[in-house]
Amino acid sequence: FFFTETAPPETYTLSLTDALPIYGTFTLETAKMIEVLKTLKARLVLPMHSFGQYSMTRFLDGMKDEFRIVVNEGRTITVSLETLPSRPTVMVLPTRFPIDYE
């Protein structure tokens, strides 16, 4: 999760309750992570690099009742306050592990 020098200033006003990067294996256990994320109701959740197919599927299955699930084709996204989804969303970006989720 980073900002570039060319990013417009409004992107710097995002708070971590608007867009949350999460890191799989090395943070909370999956069920606890899901509980925390549902409590925070972040508008955008970005699972990061430590998910394999099994753990990603388990995570997405736990989130899909309250969050829209989007599997993005591209490896990067640009987010600002104006482009945040109106409904809480989990957006999966491609990683070295192909993620197949429907």
C-alpha positions as CSV (number, residue, x, y, z in Angstrom):
1,F,0.0,0.0,0.0
2,F,1.9,3.1,-1.1
3,F,1.4,6.5,-2.7
4,T,3.5,7.9,-5.5
5,E,4.6,11.4,-6.1
6,T,2.3,11.7,-9.1
7,A,-0.8,10.7,-7.1
8,P,-3.2,13.6,-6.7
9,P,-3.4,15.1,-3.2
10,E,-6.9,13.8,-2.5
11,T,-5.5,10.2,-2.4
12,Y,-3.6,11.1,0.7
13,T,-6.7,11.8,2.7
14,L,-7.8,8.1,2.7
15,S,-7.8,6.7,6.2
16,L,-7.1,3.0,7.1
17,T,-10.8,2.6,7.8
18,D,-11.5,3.5,4.2
19,A,-9.1,1.2,2.6
20,L,-7.4,-1.6,4.5
21,P,-4.5,-3.7,3.2
22,I,-4.4,-7.1,5.0
23,Y,-1.6,-9.6,5.0
24,G,-2.9,-13.1,5.4
25,T,-0.7,-15.6,7.2
26,F,1.3,-13.2,9.3
27,T,-1.4,-11.1,11.0
28,L,-4.6,-12.3,12.6
29,E,-6.0,-15.8,12.3
30,T,-8.6,-15.8,9.4
31,A,-11.8,-16.0,11.5
32,K,-10.6,-13.1,13.8
33,M,-9.5,-11.1,10.8
34,I,-13.0,-11.5,9.2
35,E,-14.6,-10.4,12.5
36,V,-12.4,-7.3,12.8
37,L,-13.0,-6.3,9.1
38,K,-16.8,-6.7,9.4
39,T,-16.7,-4.6,12.5
40,L,-14.7,-1.8,10.8
41,K,-16.8,-2.0,7.6
42,A,-14.0,-0.6,5.5
43,R,-15.1,0.4,2.1
44,L,-12.2,-1.4,0.4
45,V,-10.2,-4.4,1.7
46,L,-7.1,-5.4,-0.2
47,P,-5.8,-8.9,0.6
48,M,-2.0,-8.9,0.1
49,H,0.7,-11.4,-0.7
50,S,0.5,-14.2,1.9
51,F,-2.7,-15.9,0.7
52,G,-2.7,-19.2,-1.2
53,Q,-5.8,-20.6,-2.9
54,Y,-7.1,-22.4,0.2
55,S,-6.7,-19.5,2.6
56,M,-8.0,-16.9,0.1
57,T,-11.1,-19.0,-0.6
58,R,-11.7,-19.4,3.1
59,F,-11.3,-15.7,3.7
60,L,-13.5,-14.7,0.8
61,D,-16.2,-17.2,1.8
62,G,-16.2,-15.6,5.3
63,M,-16.5,-12.1,3.9
64,K,-19.0,-12.5,1.0
65,D,-22.2,-12.2,3.2
66,E,-21.3,-8.5,4.0
67,F,-18.8,-7.5,1.4
68,R,-18.9,-7.5,-2.4
69,I,-16.0,-9.7,-3.8
70,V,-14.1,-8.4,-6.8
71,V,-11.3,-10.2,-8.5
72,N,-9.3,-7.6,-10.4
73,E,-7.5,-8.4,-13.6
74,G,-4.8,-5.8,-13.2
75,R,-2.1,-5.8,-10.5
76,T,-2.6,-2.1,-9.6
77,I,-5.5,0.2,-8.8
78,T,-5.8,3.9,-8.1
79,V,-8.1,4.8,-5.3
80,S,-9.4,8.2,-4.1
81,L,-12.2,9.3,-1.9
82,E,-14.3,9.7,-5.0
83,T,-13.6,6.3,-6.4
84,L,-14.0,4.2,-3.2
85,P,-16.8,1.7,-3.6
86,S,-20.1,2.7,-1.9
87,R,-20.6,-0.9,-0.7
88,P,-17.9,-2.6,1.4
89,T,-15.7,-4.5,-1.1
90,V,-12.9,-7.0,-1.0
91,M,-10.8,-6.5,-4.1
92,V,-8.3,-9.3,-4.9
93,L,-5.4,-8.2,-7.1
94,P,-3.4,-10.9,-9.0
95,T,-0.3,-12.3,-7.2
96,R,2.2,-15.0,-7.9
97,F,-0.5,-17.5,-6.8
98,P,-3.4,-17.6,-9.3
99,I,-6.7,-17.0,-7.4
100,D,-9.8,-18.7,-8.8
101,Y,-12.9,-17.4,-7.0
102,E,-16.4,-17.1,-8.2
